[in-house]
């Protein structure tokens, strides 16, 4: 699948994304840091039925609305003015977090926590709310895992890698959990033997999810976020991306989850 070389998009958000609605593309977040990343829609193929997931969680305080860039490239500016400095430029199809709306400008929630602006004519507001959820009292550190995972959104997929400059699926999961104080084995198959089993209907933020290859062996892993979404280092997309479990490609390979 061809990829475009685009402006780097890194996530430093410290809250869980509860996507209330259908999100059919990569969820991207903006940073002013320079670099490059490949942004591609999440497209799969398969025939098996998706695992039954828990219902979408509409609890928590809405903090932003998802918007999609409708033009070929949209400049993100420091202030709501065409004369303001451009922080970065994001491509068509990129999803942005909008936490303030004016008649001409919308405020974009930046990865570093600051607010910048995009012209309203450059985006399409989706009506999908992003909510900030409280930590579950019986699962300390669960949201820390998700926040740490999302901090690496967009880093390159590198076979055998397990660091900031690139990681494969199990290396990414190992790195995230290690930084949150939980050591895990290196390979996906070995990681799948660690932890308690979790039903697909009872998935919670921070659970590890596993997928089978054609041979039937575990060959892929990721971290569950919320509302059927998970984050993983994807060889198909050459990056750490957010995908949906009901995508036919992943639904057809889903094996089980661990906590």
C-alpha positions, 0 to 999 in steps of 0.5 A: 500500500503506497504511503505519503511522506507527511508532517510528523504527528506525535501524541503526548495526551494524558487522557484516554480516548473514548471515541463515541461514534464510528471512527473509520480512519487513523486518529492523528494528533498534532505536534509542532515537532519536525519529522515525517510520518505515513498516514493511511486509512485503516483498511482490512479484508476478511470474512470472520465476524468481529469479536463482541465488544463492550458497548461504547462508553459515553461516560466522562467529560467531553473535552474535544470534538474530532474533525477531519482535514478536508483540504489537501493540506491544512496549516496549523497556526499559533493564533487565529489569523492568516498572518500568524506563524504556521506551527505545522501543516497536516494532510487531507484526512488527518483527524484533529482534536478541536476544543474551541470553535469560532465563526472562522477559526477552530482551536486545535488541541496540541500534543504538548497541551497548548492550543493552536488554530486551523481555519474552519473552512479547512476541516469537517467537524464530525460530531464525534466526542472525545471524553476524559475518563477517570482512572478505574479504582481497581486498576491503578496505572491502566490509563498510564499505559494508554497515555504512554502508548499514545505518546508514541503514535506515529513512530516507525515500524521497525522489525526487531525494534523496541524503542523510540526510534522504531518498534515492531508490535511486541517490541512496542508493547514491551516498551510501553509496559516496561516504562509503566513498571511492568516487564514483559517478554520480548515476543508476542507469543511469550507475552500472550502467556503472561497475565489473566485472560479477558473476554472480548466483551470485558475489554478495558483500557490498557488490556493487551490483545493478541492476534493469530497468523495463518499458521494459527500461532500468535503473531501480532499484539496491541494495547486496547484503548476504548470503544473498540479501538486499539493502538499497535505497531503495524507492519501494514501501515509502517507506523504505530497507529490506532485501529478498530477491532471490528475492522474485518482484517483484525476481527478475523485474526483476533485470538484473546486478551490478557490483563 
